[in-house]
Amino acid sequence: MRIKKVVVITGASSGIGRATALEFAGKGVAVVLAARREEALEKVARECESAGAQALAVPTDVAEAGAVEELGRQAVDQFGRIDVWVNAAAVSLFGPIQDVPLDDFRRTLDVNVMGYVHGARVALRHMRDQGSGVLVNVSSVTSLMPQPYATAYVMSKAAVSALSASLRQELQVTGDRKIKVCTVLPATIDTPLFQHAANYTGRRVVAMPPVYPAEQVAKAIVRLANHPQREVIVGRAGHVMRRQARKRPHVLERVAARQVDRTHLSREEPAPAMSGNLHVAPADTGSVTGGWQGKRHTAVRKLVTVSLVGAIAITAGRALATKH
């Protein structure tokens, strides 16, 4: 079968990365899968091959520049080029800033920021050699609406959005107009990210509603590979947040703080301090979903989104009344 595209995906062992690999499979592509968990990668590779894709699993810690260089080398050696590179590897850390270990804070930034820098450097070098390509960076709506107790993660996702913008400008200046850089900003997505997160809040981390399926993000990424755009938000709640971030950023901050405290951190379930998957990859073989029911309860998602808009409006009204 003729290969239509060669796609490199980091973070392919679970969540958005895994969903993206499976979404590309069956479309005449070759997928190069990267993550720390070799057994999980091999399982995804087999699933992609069953769907009709050619697949190569390359165990990779994206925080290590040399490992990402090797990932790119193996992709080109095996398939001859890199048409699409998806930076989707991410870890998360929850806790008051003075309580989280600095090693965990740095590790979060190393994976979520430097991992994307390493990927971008390798991808763009090969794309410049071949004259074309698409780099997709997975950011988050938290880059638009920062939240408490997730400082390192929020900082990292804001940095990813800034990285994409800077790279687009570089490519414009150098005249590499056939190389595109796209940013995806998902809202809360049903993945294992929250179970795997480092946590020093003393409270169990749960997915903050509304929750959307990872497949929705994967479909957006595949569309970008074929029809690149500067930036795409996934999830209706994300669009609401962007509008409010522009109109009433101070109000949005108040609402976000309340929402995180009430719905992102369990009030009933305590949790021990732990570093999650920051330094050691989970022993399981990975999955797309985290069991947060992102595929269902569309009516609930709509209701929560409406409630979010209402909360913003009420808070804005109170702020206005206070001024007068």
N, C-alpha and C positions, 0 to 999 in steps of 0.2 A: 504494500500500500504506500502511495506517495505521501510523504510527510508535508502537511500544509504549513505547520509552524512548530518551532522548538520552544517550549515554555519551561522556564526554571521557576520553581516555587519554593520559597523558604517557609518554615513553619508548617510543612506539609503533613506532619504526623497527626495533627488534630485540628479541630475548629475550622476557622475560615480557610486556612491553607489546605487542609484536607478536602473540604468541600469544593474548593477551587480546582484542585487536581482532578476530582471526580467529575466536575462540570466540564472541564476541558476534554476529558477522556471520551472517545467515541466521535470526536470531531476531526479525526485525521491528523492529530498532533502527536508530538513526542513530548513527554513530560519528564523533567528532571526534578526529583523530589529531594528536598533537604530538610533535615531536622536532626536533633541529637539522638533520637531513639531509632536504632537500626532495625529492630524487629517491627516496630510500628511502620517505618518507611517501607519495608519489604511487603508488609500486608497491604498498604495503600498501592504500591506498585502492582501487585497481583490484581487488585480490584480494577485499576486503570487498564491493565492489559486485557482483562476479561471484557471490558467495555470497548475494546478496540484500539487503545492507544499503545504506543511504544513507551516503555517506562524505564528509567534509570534511578535507583536509589543511592544517594550519596550522603552518608551520615556527616553532619556538619554542625559545629557550634558557630553561629554567625558572629559572635563576639570576637572570634579569632580571625584576623585578617587573612592569615595564611590558609585557613580552612576554606574561606570563601573563594580565594584565588583558585584553590584546588577544585572547588565545585564548578567554577567557570571553565577550568581547563578540561575536566571530564565531560562536561556538556558539549564543548566544541569538538573534543576528540571523538566522542561517540556519534554526534549528529551533525557536525560541520558548522553550526552557527547557533546564535541565540536570538530569537525573534521577539520574545516576551520574557521579561524578568519580573516576578511578583515578590516584593518584600512583604511577607506576612508574618514572620516570626515575631512573637511578643511574649513578654512575661509581665506580671503585675504585682504590686506591693501596696498593702493597706496599713495605715497606722498613723498616729500623730507624728509630725516630723521630728520631734525631739525624742521619740521612743523607738523609731525604726533604726536598726543597725546600719551604719554608714556603708559597710560592705554590701548589704542588700540594696541600698539606694544606688550605689555605683553600678552594681551588677544589672539592675533594671535599666539604667541609662546605657550601659555597654551593649546590651542585647537590643533594646528598642531604638536606640539612636545610632551607635557605632555599627551595629549589625546592618542597618539600612545604608549607612555610609559605605561600608565594605561592599555590600551588594551593588550599590549604584556605581562605584568605581569600576568594578569588574564588568558589570553589564554595559556601561557606556563605552568602555574601551573596545569591547567586542562589537558593539553596535556601530561605533564610528568606523571600525575596520570594514564592516560590511555595508555601511551607508544607510542603515535603517534599523528600527526597533522600537519597542514600547516598554518603558519602565513603569510599573504600577506600585506605588507606595501605599500601604494600608495605614491610614492614620485613625482618627476617632472623632466623634462629635465632642468628646471632652476637650479637644483643642479649641472648640468654640465656647464650651460651657465647662470651665474648670470646676472641680469638686473637691471637698475636703477629704482628708485621710487617704488620698491617692496622688500625692504630690509628684512623686517620681514618674508615675505612669502618665499623668496629665502633662508634665513637662516634656516627656519623651514624645508624646503624640503632637504637641505643638511644634516641637522641633522637626518632626517628620513632615508636617505641612510646610514649614519654612524651607526645609531641604528641597522639597519638590519645586517650590516657587523659585528658589535660587538656581536650581538646575535648568529649569525652563528658560530662564534668562541667559544663562551661560550658552545654551544651545542656540538661542536666537543670535547672540553676539558672534558665535563661531560659524553660523550659517548651516548648522546641522539640522535642517528643517524637517528631515524625514525621521528624526528620532523624537519621540514624544514621551513626556513625563506626566503621568496621571496620579491624582490623589483620590483615594476612597475614604470617606468618613462614615463609618457605620455607627448607628445608635447601639443600644444594648443588644448583644447578639447571643443566641443560645449556643454556647460553646463551653468546654471545660475550663476556660480561663479562670473563673471565679473559684472553682474547687482547687485549682493548682496555685492560686495566688499566695504569696507571702502575706502573713496577717499578724499584725501586732495591735489590733484594736480591742481584743478581748471578746469580740462578738463575731459570730459566723457571718461571712460574706455571702450574700445572695445576689442574683441578677436583679438589677433595678428595673421595674417595668416602665414602659412597655418593652417586651422582648421580641426580637425578630429572628427568623431562622437564618442560619449561616448560609444556606443555599441562596438566599436572596442577595447576599454580598457576592457570592461566587458568580452568580449570573451577571451582576454588574461588572465584575472584573473581566469576564469573558467578552462582554460587550465592548469594554474599553480596549481590549486587545484588537478588536476589529474596527472600532470607531472611536479613537482616542478623544477624550475630553480633558480639560484642565482639572476639574474637580467634580466628584459625584458624592452626594449624601445618600445613604441607604437607611430607610426607616422614616416614616412620617414625623415622628417625634424630633428627629434631627433637623428637619426643615423648620419646624416650629422654633427650635432652639436657635438656629442661625438667624431667623428673623428677629427674635427677641434680643439676641446678642448685639445686633446692630441698633435696635431701637431703645432697649432698656437694659443695658448690661448690669447696672447696679441691682436692679430688681431680679434679674436672672440669677445673679450670685446668691441672693437671699433664698430664692426658691430652690436652687440646687443644693444649698446647705441643708435645708429642711428635708428635701427629698432623700438625700443620701442618709441622713440620720434616721429617717423613718422607714425607708424601704430597701436600702442597700446593705445595711448592717442589722442583723436580726436582733430584736429586743428580747427574744425568748431563748435563743441558743448561744451559750458562751463558746468561745474557741480558744485553744491554747496558742501561745506565741509560736510561730513556725515560719521557716524560710521558704516553704512551698517548693516549687520546682526551679527556683532561681539558680541554685548551684548544682543540683542533681536532678536529672530528668526522671520523670515518673517511670515506674516499672511496667505499667500496662501498655497495651498495643494501640492506645489512642482511639479517639472517636470524633465525629463531627460535632455531635450534640453534647451539651452538658446536662441535659434533662430538665431544662428550664421551660419546656413546653413552648418553644419559639414557633413551632409550626402551627400551633392551634390558638384558640381564643382571640380571633381577630376582633371580635366585638369588645373584648376586654382591652386590647391594645388601643382601640379607638377611644374607649371611655377614658383610659388613663391619659391619652394625649389631650383629650378635651379638658380633663381635670387639670393638667399641667398648664394649659392655656388660661384656664380660669384662675388658677393660683397666681399666675403671673399678673393677670389683670387686677385681681384683688390686692395683691401686694403693691402694685403700681398705684392703685387708687388710694391706698392707705398712706403711701409715701407722699402723694400729691396733697392729701388732706392735712398731713402733718406740716407741710410747708406753709399752708394757709391758716 
